[in-house]
Amino acid sequence: MLMTQTMRWFGPADPVTLAEIRQAGATGIVTALHEIPNGAVWSSDAIGARRATIAAAGLDWSVVESLPVHEEIKLGGDTAALIDAYRQSLRNLAAHGIDVVTYNFMPLLDWTRTDLDWRLPDDARALRFEWEAVTVYDLHILKRPGAEADYAEGVRAGAAARFAAMSADERHLLERTIIAGLPGSEESFTSTALAAAIARYADVDADTLRANHAAFLEAVCPIADDLGIRLVVHPDDPPFPLFGLPRVVSTEADLATLFARVPNPSNALCFCTGSLGVRADNDLPGMIDRLGDRIGFLHLRSVQREGHRTFHEAAHLEGDAGMASVVAAIHDLSLREARSIPMRPDHGHRILDDMHRAGNPGYALLGRMRGLAELRGLERGIAHARAAASSRPATT
């Protein structure tokens, strides 16, 4: 049983076209109605039109990524209307045959990096996260009250010296790069606005965020159960607190707690080997084995850990993910449950002609095509080797 190969597409404005994705070897598209504001209903007409566009290119819209959870839900505010809108969007998606819906419960910030164009030894470009750069931003640009307590003395000293040596342009670039992790952030969004948004979470600790997450799922999972939709939560990226904001989908223990608290079958997981793989204490193949029945979608990428809370995106078969063991575990899961799990190569280096094309950070065409080809070859090699081994006559 092989994985269903997909690639992410950001809609009609994406510089990567559907025709190019099809030529890369994918059969499915992962996308969203990015033009609709968070909290608004995705209408049946809009979903149908987007699905028709994708189908006309010879592809299938198989997974939503993402149907965003409004910030008020994460804060535990007045959410009745927002929950009703979310439920209606799920109904409309199910009516068009879409049954995997990705979301995350990261407060305020989505995935966060400190360098979107980090040069690798082969001159390719990667995404990178550096803890000292985060410290520079938090202490000296954002100037978050009480932030000093979150960083060791040596890190604070290094950040102070680094900030003093940075030009105005370098400081601005770091600010814009981090703010790029805000869903829907615009060039006009400022650190002042970010600080105000963070302050709204002053009374939301990890336990409160877990309770708000559970309340959200308890409100929407019964509808998703009836519709046959898997709501797959994306892990925190990176998987530890940032800027004083708690993160509660970072470890196997976090996930086990979530699934025990809301046991509905629709409460499921987007297993991202990059996000979870940042932490050396996350045993990726073991997690696939133990949490396999909850996995509804796969993001396959690897990171190279560089030290304390610092990493960069590695090539898909390199780095610390142990991708051969991961894909072997996925193959076992697929055979055990007799299902093909949708997978996409997550992120990718900018290589070759990617250098001359516009694109979303991490979503260059050729870098992802390389990743998809490598993952396809790895999976088929594992399947072939196992089939050959099982067909050999037993020896005495």
Secondary structure, DSSP 8 states (H G I E B T S, - for coil): ---EEEEE---TT-SS-HHHHHHTT--EEEE--TTS-TTS---HHHHHHHHHHHHHTT-EEEEEE-----HHHHHT-S-HHHHHHHHHHHHHHHHTT--EEEEE--SS--S--SEEEEE-TTS-EEEEE-HHHHHHIIIIII--TTGGGGS-HHHHHHHHHHHHH--HHHHHHHHHHHHTTSTT--TT--HHHHHHHHHTTTT--HHHHHHHHHHHHHHHHHHHHHHT-EEEEE--SSSS-BTTB---SSSHHHHHHHHHHS--TTEEEEEEHHHHHTSTT--HHHHHHHHGGGEEEEEE-EEEEEETTEEEEE-TTSTTS-HHHHHHHHHHHHHHHT---EEEE----B-GGGGGS---TT--HHHHHHHHHHHHHHHHHHHHHHHHHHHS----
